[in-house]
Amino acid sequence: MDAARLKKWSLLCFVLCILIWIPNIVFSVSSPLWLLVYIVGPIGIAFGALGKSIILPVLNVIMTFSFYIVMFLGYLFES
């Protein structure tokens, strides 16, 4: 695969991770689909790294650890 195609797949993984979180954050529907970020995120990291991108693996790392980020922000704003 060429680098451009790998970057597109990495971007798709990032967007998919964001879409996975929408039911939980926007609609406040308790959906277990957010667990897919632990599968899709690392795949996006690999595609971004193989595509020799800098920002795409970083974005996918953020999405991989997004559960912890969301929990931190939730506790921060609750108190």
Backbone hydrogen bonds, N-H to C=O, Kabsch-Sander energy under -0.5 kcal/mol:
donor,donor_aa,acceptor,acceptor_aa,energy
6,L,2,D,-1.8
7,K,3,A,-2.3
8,K,4,A,-1.8
9,W,5,R,-2.1
10,S,6,L,-2.2
11,L,7,K,-2.5
12,L,8,K,-2.3
13,C,9,W,-2.1
14,F,10,S,-2.0
15,V,11,L,-2.5
16,L,12,L,-2.5
17,C,13,C,-2.1
18,I,14,F,-1.8
19,L,15,V,-2.5
20,I,16,L,-2.0
21,W,17,C,-1.2
22,I,18,I,-0.8
25,I,21,W,-2.4
26,V,22,I,-1.8
27,F,22,I,-1.3
29,V,23,P,-2.8
30,S,28,S,-0.6
31,S,29,V,-1.2
34,W,31,S,-1.0
35,L,32,P,-1.7
36,L,33,L,-2.3
37,V,34,W,-1.8
38,Y,35,L,-1.4
39,I,36,L,-1.5
40,V,36,L,-3.1
41,G,37,V,-1.7
43,I,39,I,-1.2
44,G,40,V,-2.3
45,I,41,G,-2.2
46,A,42,P,-2.3
47,F,43,I,-2.5
48,G,44,G,-2.5
49,A,45,I,-2.5
50,L,46,A,-2.6
51,G,47,F,-1.8
52,K,49,A,-1.3
53,S,48,G,-2.4
58,V,54,I,-1.0
59,L,55,I,-2.6
60,N,56,L,-2.2
61,V,57,P,-2.1
62,I,58,V,-2.2
63,M,59,L,-2.0
64,T,60,N,-2.0
65,F,61,V,-2.0
66,S,63,M,-1.1
69,I,65,F,-1.6
70,V,66,S,-3.1
71,M,67,F,-2.4
72,F,68,Y,-2.3
73,L,69,I,-2.5
74,G,70,V,-2.4
75,Y,71,M,-2.5
76,L,72,F,-2.3
77,F,73,L,-2.4
78,E,74,G,-1.5
79,S,75,Y,-1.4
